[in-house]
Amino acid sequence: MAAKSAIILTGATGFIGKAILRELIRQEYPVLILTRHPERIADTSPQVRILTCALENITPEVVTTIQAFAPQTVIHAAWMGTENTNRNDTEFVLLNLQSTLKLFEISVAAGCRRWISFGSQAEYSENIEADIDETMPNFPATAYGITKLVTALMLLSLAAANGVTCAWLRIFAAYGSEYKASYVMPYLLECFRKQEMPAFKTPHAVWDYIHVDDVAAAILSALQNPQTHGIFNLGTGIGHSIGDIALMMAKSCGFRDMDGLHRAIDQCHDVPTRRVAIIDKIKRYLYWKPDRVLSNELERANLWT
């Protein structure tokens, strides 16, 4: 059996990075984690090494360690300023772009020939009403989306020029039991557990929610198909409104005022938006498809931590 690819992983303490790390450990890949918070790494194995490192300030000692590790692949899941409140914070624009490109340069010099990074549905124009494929217009509405798009274009160009293949996976809306507390599902869950009525802003907005374990599986598919190069939407291809999600979660939690919940949703007159991925490309080239069904996961939402 051929030796498995040596992998550098960033963002391993984040929501998505944790799931990727668990899958890499399960499949026994040798991994070098770059993190500023080694104390937050809960999952480990003899194949995993942890290197304390701030990506915006990579020291010569870190470069030496990367060169000795000789990674074939980098999975770059780190990104600063991902909270909704930071989406237009220009402080993170150069930090993310420069740190990503510097890590790319160092990794390629150390032998990396496969790069996997995360984009976002925020790279697409806001006024798209149809389901979204990778050819749709890119006019991002936030500094976050603009930076993601610029980083993608630069990485894809630099990778091609250096004999590296690059998979840029645009995640639509990842969720799971360790979801960020500031996001909609944890907020709804907290309300229903307390038998409180949530305050809705956009209950008719339709999003494509993909389970974080399906995201991790897609990353492994990108890892195991190293010839693929380009941008790939990462979603389920199925949209659910926030209102529908609230109703499913409320039922899971035994929420008692279901009639009031229906009224609260119906009384909102928000302009419906739709962000649903077309995933034909990733299914065709990465041989991946989502496994988790949102309605099944939300039936167990009351068991989430």
C-alpha positions as CSV (number, residue, x, y, z in Angstrom):
1,M,0.0,0.0,0.0
2,A,1.4,3.4,-1.0
3,A,2.3,5.8,1.8
4,K,-0.4,8.4,2.6
5,S,0.2,12.0,1.7
6,A,1.8,14.2,4.4
7,I,-0.7,17.0,5.1
8,I,-0.4,20.4,6.7
9,L,-3.7,21.5,8.3
10,T,-4.6,25.0,9.4
11,G,-7.7,26.0,11.2
12,A,-7.9,22.8,13.2
13,T,-9.4,24.5,16.2
14,G,-12.3,25.8,14.2
15,F,-15.8,24.3,13.6
16,I,-14.9,22.9,10.2
17,G,-11.2,22.2,10.9
18,K,-12.1,20.0,13.9
19,A,-14.2,17.8,11.6
20,I,-11.5,17.6,9.0
21,L,-8.9,16.6,11.7
22,R,-11.1,13.9,13.0
23,E,-11.5,12.4,9.5
24,L,-7.7,12.6,8.8
25,I,-7.0,10.8,12.1
26,R,-9.6,8.2,11.3
27,Q,-7.9,7.5,7.9
28,E,-4.4,7.6,9.5
29,Y,-2.9,10.5,7.5
30,P,0.3,12.1,8.8
31,V,-0.6,15.6,9.8
32,L,1.2,18.7,10.8
33,I,-1.1,21.2,12.4
34,L,-0.3,24.9,12.4
35,T,-2.1,26.7,15.1
36,R,-1.7,29.6,17.5
37,H,-3.8,27.7,20.1
38,P,-2.3,24.2,20.6
39,E,-4.2,23.8,23.9
40,R,-7.5,23.7,21.9
41,I,-6.6,20.6,19.9
42,A,-8.6,17.8,21.5
43,D,-8.3,15.1,18.9
44,T,-4.8,13.7,18.2
45,S,-2.9,10.5,17.3
46,P,0.7,9.3,16.8
47,Q,0.4,10.5,13.2
48,V,-0.4,14.1,14.3
49,R,2.2,16.8,15.1
50,I,1.2,20.2,16.4
51,L,3.3,23.3,15.7
52,T,2.5,26.6,17.4
53,C,2.4,29.2,14.7
54,A,0.6,32.5,13.9
55,L,0.1,32.4,10.2
56,E,0.5,36.2,9.8
57,N,3.9,35.9,11.4
58,I,5.6,32.7,10.2
59,T,9.0,32.5,11.8
60,P,12.2,30.9,10.3
61,E,11.9,28.1,12.8
62,V,8.4,27.3,11.5
63,V,9.7,27.4,7.9
64,T,12.4,24.9,8.8
65,T,9.9,22.5,10.4
66,I,7.6,22.7,7.4
67,Q,10.6,22.0,5.1
68,A,11.5,18.9,7.2
69,F,7.9,17.7,7.2
70,A,7.9,17.9,3.4
71,P,4.1,18.1,2.9
72,Q,2.5,16.9,-0.3
73,T,-0.8,18.6,0.5
74,V,-2.0,21.7,2.4
75,I,-5.6,21.9,3.7
76,H,-6.0,25.5,4.6
77,A,-9.0,25.9,6.8
78,A,-7.9,28.9,8.8
79,W,-9.5,32.3,8.2
80,M,-9.7,35.4,10.5
81,G,-12.8,37.4,10.9
82,T,-15.5,34.9,10.0
83,E,-18.2,36.2,12.4
84,N,-21.0,38.0,10.8
85,T,-20.1,41.2,12.7
86,N,-16.6,41.1,11.0
87,R,-17.7,40.7,7.4
88,N,-16.8,44.2,6.5
89,D,-13.9,44.7,8.8
90,T,-11.0,45.7,6.5
91,E,-8.5,44.7,9.2
92,F,-8.8,41.1,8.1
93,V,-8.5,41.7,4.3
94,L,-4.7,41.9,4.1
95,L,-4.2,39.6,7.1
96,N,-6.0,36.7,5.4
97,L,-4.7,37.4,1.9
98,Q,-1.1,37.9,2.8
99,S,-0.9,35.0,5.3
100,T,-2.5,32.6,2.8
101,L,-0.1,33.5,0.0
102,K,2.9,33.3,2.3
103,L,1.9,29.9,3.5
104,F,1.4,28.8,-0.2
105,E,4.9,30.1,-1.1
106,I,6.6,28.3,1.9
107,S,4.6,25.0,1.3
108,V,5.4,24.9,-2.5
109,A,9.1,25.4,-1.7
110,A,8.9,22.5,0.7
111,G,7.4,20.2,-1.9
112,C,3.6,20.7,-1.7
113,R,1.8,19.8,-4.9
114,R,-1.8,19.8,-3.7
115,W,-3.6,22.8,-2.1
116,I,-7.2,22.7,-0.7
117,S,-8.9,25.8,0.6
118,F,-12.3,27.0,1.5
119,G,-14.3,29.7,-0.2
120,S,-17.9,30.9,0.5
121,Q,-21.2,31.5,-1.1
122,A,-20.5,35.1,-0.2
123,E,-18.3,35.3,-3.3
124,Y,-21.4,35.2,-5.5
125,S,-23.6,38.2,-6.2
126,E,-26.4,38.9,-3.7
127,N,-29.1,39.4,-6.3
128,I,-29.0,35.9,-7.9
129,E,-32.5,34.4,-7.7
130,A,-31.8,31.0,-9.2
131,D,-29.8,28.2,-7.7
132,I,-26.1,28.9,-8.1
133,D,-23.4,27.1,-10.1
134,E,-19.8,28.0,-10.3
135,T,-20.3,30.1,-13.5
136,M,-22.6,32.6,-11.8
137,P,-21.5,36.3,-11.5
138,N,-19.0,37.2,-8.7
139,F,-19.8,40.6,-7.3
140,P,-19.4,40.0,-3.5
141,A,-21.3,42.4,-1.2
142,T,-18.9,42.2,1.7
143,A,-15.1,42.7,2.3
144,Y,-15.2,39.0,3.5
145,G,-16.6,37.8,0.1
146,I,-14.3,40.0,-1.9
147,T,-11.2,38.8,0.0
148,K,-12.3,35.2,-0.5
149,L,-12.7,35.7,-4.2
150,V,-9.4,37.5,-4.7
151,T,-7.6,34.8,-2.7
152,A,-9.2,32.1,-4.8
153,L,-8.2,33.7,-8.1
154,M,-4.6,34.3,-6.9
155,L,-4.2,30.8,-5.5
156,L,-5.6,29.1,-8.7
157,S,-3.3,31.2,-10.9
158,L,-0.2,30.7,-8.7
159,A,-0.9,27.0,-8.3
160,A,-1.1,26.5,-12.1
161,A,2.2,28.4,-12.6
162,N,3.9,26.3,-10.0
163,G,2.7,22.8,-11.0
164,V,0.3,22.6,-8.1
165,T,-3.3,21.6,-8.3
166,C,-5.7,23.7,-6.2
167,A,-9.3,22.9,-5.2
168,W,-11.3,25.9,-3.9
169,L,-14.5,24.7,-2.2
170,R,-17.2,27.3,-1.8
171,I,-19.1,26.3,1.3
172,F,-22.7,27.5,1.4
173,A,-23.9,27.0,5.1
174,A,-22.2,24.5,7.3
175,Y,-24.0,23.3,10.4
176,G,-23.5,20.7,13.2
177,S,-23.8,20.1,16.9
178,E,-20.7,22.3,17.6
179,Y,-22.1,25.2,15.5
180,K,-21.0,28.7,16.5
181,A,-23.3,30.0,19.3
182,S,-23.8,33.3,17.4
183,Y,-25.4,31.6,14.4
184,V,-29.1,30.9,13.8
185,M,-29.4,27.2,14.7
186,P,-27.9,27.5,18.2
187,Y,-30.0,30.6,18.8
188,L,-33.2,28.8,17.9
189,L,-32.2,25.8,19.9
190,E,-31.6,27.9,23.0
191,C,-34.9,29.6,22.6
192,F,-36.9,26.4,22.2
193,R,-35.1,24.7,25.1
194,K,-36.2,27.6,27.3
195,Q,-39.7,27.6,25.8
196,E,-39.1,31.1,24.5
197,M,-40.3,32.5,21.2
198,P,-37.4,33.5,18.9
199,A,-37.2,36.9,17.3
200,F,-37.2,36.4,13.5
201,K,-35.6,38.8,11.0
202,T,-35.6,36.7,7.8
203,P,-37.6,33.5,8.3
204,H,-38.3,33.2,4.6
205,A,-34.7,33.3,3.5
206,V,-33.7,30.0,1.9
207,W,-30.2,28.5,2.5
208,D,-28.4,25.4,1.6
209,Y,-27.3,23.8,4.9
210,I,-24.6,21.1,4.7
211,H,-23.5,19.1,7.7
212,V,-19.9,19.7,8.8
213,D,-19.2,15.9,8.5
214,D,-20.2,16.1,4.9
215,V,-17.8,19.0,4.5
216,A,-15.0,16.9,5.9
217,A,-15.9,14.1,3.6
218,A,-15.7,16.4,0.6
219,I,-12.2,17.6,1.7
220,L,-11.1,13.9,1.8
221,S,-12.5,13.4,-1.7
222,A,-10.5,16.5,-2.8
223,L,-7.4,15.0,-1.1
224,Q,-7.9,11.6,-2.8
225,N,-8.5,13.1,-6.3
226,P,-5.4,15.3,-6.5
227,Q,-5.7,15.9,-10.3
228,T,-8.7,18.2,-9.9
229,H,-8.2,22.0,-10.1
230,G,-10.7,24.7,-9.8
231,I,-13.7,26.1,-7.9
232,F,-16.3,23.7,-6.6
233,N,-19.6,24.5,-4.8
234,L,-20.0,22.7,-1.6
235,G,-23.6,22.3,-0.5
236,T,-26.4,19.8,-0.7
237,G,-28.4,21.3,-3.6
238,I,-31.5,21.5,-1.4
239,G,-32.8,24.7,0.2
240,H,-34.6,25.2,3.5
241,S,-36.0,28.4,4.9
242,I,-35.1,29.6,8.4
243,G,-38.7,29.3,9.3
244,D,-38.9,25.7,8.3
245,I,-35.8,25.0,10.3
246,A,-37.3,26.7,13.3
247,L,-40.4,24.5,13.0
248,M,-38.3,21.3,12.8
249,M,-36.1,22.3,15.8
250,A,-39.1,23.4,17.8
251,K,-40.7,20.0,17.4
252,S,-37.5,18.2,18.4
253,C,-37.3,20.3,21.6
254,G,-41.0,19.8,22.5
255,F,-41.8,23.5,22.1
256,R,-45.3,24.1,23.4
257,D,-46.4,27.2,21.5
258,M,-46.3,25.8,17.9
259,D,-49.3,27.9,16.9
260,G,-47.6,31.1,18.1
261,L,-44.4,30.0,16.3
262,H,-46.3,29.7,13.0
263,R,-47.8,33.1,13.5
264,A,-44.4,34.7,14.3
265,I,-43.0,33.3,11.0
266,D,-46.0,34.3,8.9
267,Q,-46.1,37.9,10.3
268,C,-42.6,38.6,9.0
269,H,-42.7,40.3,5.6
270,D,-39.0,39.9,4.8
271,V,-37.9,39.8,1.1
272,P,-37.1,36.1,0.5
273,T,-33.6,35.5,-0.5
274,R,-32.2,32.2,-1.9
275,R,-28.7,30.8,-1.6
276,V,-28.7,27.2,-2.9
277,A,-25.8,25.4,-4.6
278,I,-25.8,23.5,-7.8
279,I,-23.4,20.7,-6.9
280,D,-23.1,18.8,-10.3
281,K,-19.4,19.8,-10.7
282,I,-18.2,18.5,-7.3
283,K,-20.2,15.3,-7.7
284,R,-18.7,14.7,-11.1
285,Y,-15.1,15.5,-10.5
286,L,-14.6,14.7,-6.8
287,Y,-16.9,11.7,-6.7
288,W,-18.6,13.1,-3.7
289,K,-22.2,13.6,-2.6
290,P,-23.7,14.7,0.7
291,D,-24.8,12.0,3.1
292,R,-26.6,13.8,6.0
293,V,-30.2,14.8,5.6
294,L,-31.1,18.1,7.4
295,S,-34.5,17.0,8.6
296,N,-33.0,13.9,10.1
297,E,-30.3,15.9,11.9
298,L,-32.8,18.4,13.2
299,E,-35.0,15.7,14.7
300,R,-32.0,15.1,17.0
301,A,-31.3,18.7,17.6
302,N,-32.3,18.7,21.2
303,L,-29.4,16.2,21.8
304,W,-26.8,18.7,20.5
305,T,-24.4,20.1,23.1
